[in-house]
Amino acid sequence: MARIPLLILLLFPLAGGAESTIYRTTDEQGNVIFTDAPPADGHPGERVDVPPVNTTPAPQVRESPAEESSAPSTEEEAQAPPQVAITYPPNETTIPQGPGNFSVTAEVNRALQSGQRLQLQLDGEPRGEPQRQGTWNLTNVLRGAHDLTVSVLGEEGEPIATSEPVRVYVLRPSVIQPRRLFNPGAFIN
């Protein structure tokens, strides 16, 4: 029950915005009371110094490169192939012990044109169907080193651009079958 008044004490500076004085008193039943006014009944109230509230500015929202430059500005840029890069996981990342599940995120330097899709490759093999979004959730990836790449595919499914490879190391528990030990009783008739 004492936690609720303490929570109220911590919220008072947020409600007031400016510094305010907090008083702590105890009533006849022994309950601790926090208030912003000195006790009216003449009981001595202990003044509580509340430290300033920590604040931090909100993070800036960054537009993805595809949103920033959705239309090429020149004819030359329109003819240049798009550039794609894997943004997560970073190269040489170790995926910790578990079932081998992790996400992959890629960005393209401009909006995909009509008919273009993104394809994730795991060790050179396509993983999933080509898609317009740049996020994949991989499950049950076997233990060991794996190379990831993402390609921008054209309307006919041909690769237009491919990212630099990113290597990940997946740690997974392995099941070791116990060996049967020699059983001397097996040879007795």
Salt bridges, closest charged atoms under 4 A:
ASP41 OD2 - HIS43 ND1 3.19
GLU46 OE1 - ARG24 NH1 3.39
GLU107 OE2 - ARG62 NH2 3.75
ASP123 OD2 - HIS146 ND1 2.62
ASP147 OD1 - ARG167 NE 2.81
